Amino acid sequence: MGPSAGLGVLLAEKTLTNHRDKQLRLYEQAASVEAVKTYIKRWWQWVRSGVKLDGALEGCLVALAAAE
């Protein structure tokens, strides 16, 4: 087994960029706060479904959970 064995799927930088861009588009389109929160919540559900998070992203997850 290689050095990444057991790590699961890692979150790509492009994935984070796409997520941020989507949030910006929602704000630009004057989406409701509830619509933005729903998008973020669903995105995190997708992320947690199998992506290994590093420490920085774990902090984001904790902050999101606290906001709910």
HELIX and SHEET records of a PDB file:
HELIX    1   1 GLU A   13  GLU A   28  1                                  16    
HELIX    2   2 VAL A   33  ARG A   48  1                                  16    
HELIX    3   3 GLY A   55  ALA A   67  1                                  13    
SHEET    1   A 2 VAL A   9  LEU A  10  0                                        
SHEET    2   A 2 VAL A  51  LYS A  52  1                                        
END                                                                             
